[in-house]
Amino acid sequence: MVITNDVKAVIEQAPFVPITTVSADGQPHLIVVGKVKEVRDDDILVFGIYKMETTQQNITDNGLMQVGIAATDDGPKGFRLSGKACVEGKEVLFKTEKVESLL
């Protein structure tokens, strides 16, 4: 289980979610999205697509992505999730490979 119950709780509480992708020439691209749409199989985060043209291109180019989640309910907690993403229809599917505590 890559995404533990503790991480899932923060995902549910996070008011917004910053995600970073990397362009083909190595430039980071940071955006902020709304809530995580769904957690699948304890390692996949699903995001709905609203625009995200550069993000989608970066995912197509190399798939590299990081997700930051943080919340202050029950005390401050935060995590950085690293892994690979793909675009399927109107969703970004992010497969979490590593979780690091930030707070």
C-alpha positions, -999 to +999 in steps of 0.1 A: +000+000+000+017+032-012-010+056-001-017+048+035-049+057+054-031+087+069-022+100+034-058+094+022-071+114+052-050+144+042-060+140+005-097+142+016-090+173+037-067+192+012-085+224+000-065+224-032-037+203-047-005+216-064+009+193-091+042+196-109+051+181-143+083+184-163+086+194-199+107+175-225+135+201-220+135+197-182+115+227-172+091+222-142+055+233-146+035+238-114-003+242-114-029+241-086-060+219-091-091+212-070-097+181-050-084+146-060-114+131-078-107+095-066-080+072-050-078+039-069-060+007-058-041+025-029-016+040-054-034+059-081-048+095-078-074+106-103-077+142-113-104+156-136-090+177-165-100+213-169-077+228-195-042+216-183-028+219-219+009+222-208+004+196-180-011+171-205+018+177-230+044+172-203+027+140-192+027+128-228+064+137-231+077+118-200+049+112-174+070+126-145+048+142-119+047+152-082+017+160-061+017+180-029-010+176-003-014+194+030-041+200+055-044+215+090-074+195+103-062+176+134-029+194+132-007+202+102+002+173+079+017+173+044+031+148+019+049+149-014+039+121-038+062+112-067+055+090-096+042+088-132+010+100-148-010+093-179-040+109-196-070+088-202-100+106-216-109+135-194-087+123-165-051+124-153-042+091-136-012+095-113+005+063-101+022+070-068+056+054-065+070+073-034+055+092-005+075+116+016+063+134+048+066+172+046+054+182+081 
